[in-house]
Amino acid sequence: MTNEVMDKEVSFEVNGESVRLTPNMIQRFLTSGNGNITPQETMMFLNLCKYQHLNPFLKEAYIIKFGDSPAQIITSKEAFMKRAESSPNYDGVSAGCIVLRNNEIVYTKGAFTLPTDDLVGAWADVKRKDRSEPHHVEIGLKEFSKGQSTWKAMPATMIRKTAIVNALREAFPESLGAMYTEDDKSPNETATKAIQKQTEPNKTQNKLADIIGGGNDATNNAGELETEPEPEIIESIKQDDTEEIEGTFEQPELL
């Protein structure tokens, strides 16, 4: 990849502020982990920030790469909340835990549970002013817990946060439907791996050069391998070897 392409600047606005990104800035300053992100992963991250109006310098979105594994492109819970609260139809959120207490299912408020409770999941309600009923979500702990240190230390807080994110996405699909946090299972993960495996390096560089130059052809071409209709926002956020890398890199705790 030429230095000219690496230094080509892309500008967009986030909450009234101008954000300027270059591929070089992403690779040098905005990537965490011990791996080197590919030109295509750089393009994916740049597109996520640009089209979803996320500020990576405030950790509203960040990219993590370990070895040769696919990069994880992650959106923070705070970005979800800001996007929802900016909608004139947003009318609040409530959430809590689901526990088994004395052989009965109990819905708690907040992240509080008793020491004798068996935590099994979490719930969340997101209200919209233009809807008569809140968007209600219930999720299971076993499905989302990754067994990492934060999940072990604060399982109630983590599963409640995940329930809130899922409820917000269902309540505001037009603005949050293609965004995923580190605790989600992205439907684009399989497609992302397929693209990375099938795309030749020189073609990838050409695609990145095209999109930095102002067109969307690069993204649209890559999207031909996807099953989802939003090819410009391709995210790989699930990593099978989280146990192996735990302790090497401490992800930001987004509570």
Order of alpha helices (4+ residues) and beta strands (2+ residues): alpha-beta-beta-alpha-beta-alpha-beta-beta-alpha-beta-beta-beta-beta-alpha-alpha-alpha-alpha-alpha-alpha-alpha-alpha
